[in-house]
Amino acid sequence: MRLGAAQYAIEAMSRHSPICSWIIDDTGMLKQGKHSVGVQHQYIGSAGKVANCQIAVTLTVANKRDQLPVDTALYLPVSWTDDPARRKRAHMPDQIEFRTKPDLALAMIQRALRDGIPPGVLLADAAYGTSSEFRISVRELGIHYAVAVNSDTKVWQLDSLGRRRGEAIAVESLAEGLRFRRLTWREGTKGK
């Protein structure tokens, strides 16, 4: 049902312009108690702080005009997956194991590719981009990406043939030797 709805909506979106990006992000849901599956004190972006909440990892496709959520997965912290009594009270199936947010995101990306969702450049924040395993897996799937990374993330400079040059270097050190120019990505609701 979800795939059919996504394909129908993507077809309508694509009449205006093709899908150009996939966006991986977290969506937080504030909670009062401690019984909702996956709830714990964790960072929630919409509140900008650590709070009692559930977190879902989402995959959204976008073109120049529209965005469409196509998949979501509830993040289950270790405090849930490794607590047999809590699992039993919540009726969690035995086969559910702990998976990191990047692992959940990769599973959604693989599903979307398998289901024929038109690919685009993958965009994600540092919670995903800092994971070298995530970046390598995305590249192995044939997807280009533009992800945020922490300044201490190590990278290699490549020569014109794509071979590693020198030792791995922190992104912060690499950036110090680069020249930048400002550009406008697009006009948003709050300006450029």
ChimeraX attribute file (.defattr): number of C-alpha atoms within 10 A of each C-alpha:
attribute: neighborCount
match mode: 1-to-1
recipient: residues
	/A:1	5
	/A:2	9
	/A:3	15
	/A:4	10
	/A:5	11
	/A:6	17
	/A:7	16
	/A:8	11
	/A:9	14
	/A:10	22
	/A:11	14
	/A:12	11
	/A:13	20
	/A:14	17
	/A:15	8
	/A:16	12
	/A:17	13
	/A:18	17
	/A:19	23
	/A:20	15
	/A:21	21
	/A:22	27
	/A:23	23
	/A:24	27
	/A:25	20
	/A:26	22
	/A:27	17
	/A:28	20
	/A:29	16
	/A:30	16
	/A:31	15
	/A:32	11
	/A:33	10
	/A:34	13
	/A:35	12
	/A:36	12
	/A:37	20
	/A:38	20
	/A:39	23
	/A:40	23
	/A:41	15
	/A:42	15
	/A:43	16
	/A:44	19
	/A:45	14
	/A:46	11
	/A:47	11
	/A:48	8
	/A:49	11
	/A:50	12
	/A:51	19
	/A:52	19
	/A:53	22
	/A:54	24
	/A:55	24
	/A:56	20
	/A:57	21
	/A:58	20
	/A:59	25
	/A:60	17
	/A:61	27
	/A:62	22
	/A:63	18
	/A:64	14
	/A:65	11
	/A:66	13
	/A:67	17
	/A:68	17
	/A:69	14
	/A:70	20
	/A:71	20
	/A:72	18
	/A:73	17
	/A:74	17
	/A:75	21
	/A:76	22
	/A:77	20
	/A:78	13
	/A:79	14
	/A:80	20
	/A:81	18
	/A:82	13
	/A:83	10
	/A:84	13
	/A:85	10
	/A:86	15
	/A:87	17
	/A:88	11
	/A:89	10
	/A:90	14
	/A:91	10
	/A:92	15
	/A:93	9
	/A:94	10
	/A:95	6
	/A:96	10
	/A:97	14
	/A:98	16
	/A:99	14
	/A:100	15
	/A:101	24
	/A:102	20
	/A:103	16
	/A:104	19
	/A:105	26
	/A:106	20
	/A:107	13
	/A:108	20
	/A:109	23
	/A:110	13
	/A:111	14
	/A:112	19
	/A:113	14
	/A:114	9
	/A:115	12
	/A:116	10
	/A:117	18
	/A:118	17
	/A:119	19
	/A:120	18
	/A:121	17
	/A:122	20
	/A:123	20
	/A:124	21
	/A:125	16
	/A:126	13
	/A:127	16
	/A:128	23
	/A:129	20
	/A:130	20
	/A:131	15
	/A:132	14
	/A:133	13
	/A:134	17
	/A:135	20
	/A:136	11
	/A:137	15
	/A:138	18
	/A:139	12
	/A:140	10
	/A:141	13
	/A:142	10
	/A:143	16
	/A:144	16
	/A:145	18
	/A:146	14
	/A:147	18
	/A:148	14
	/A:149	19
	/A:150	15
	/A:151	14
	/A:152	12
	/A:153	16
	/A:154	17
	/A:155	14
	/A:156	15
	/A:157	13
	/A:158	11
	/A:159	10
	/A:160	6
	/A:161	6
	/A:162	8
	/A:163	10
	/A:164	13
	/A:165	10
	/A:166	10
	/A:167	10
	/A:168	13
	/A:169	14
	/A:170	15
	/A:171	16
	/A:172	14
	/A:173	12
	/A:174	15
	/A:175	11
	/A:176	8
	/A:177	8
	/A:178	7
	/A:179	6
	/A:180	7
	/A:181	4
	/A:182	5
	/A:183	7
	/A:184	6
	/A:185	7
	/A:186	9
	/A:187	8
	/A:188	7
	/A:189	6
	/A:190	5
	/A:191	6
	/A:192	9
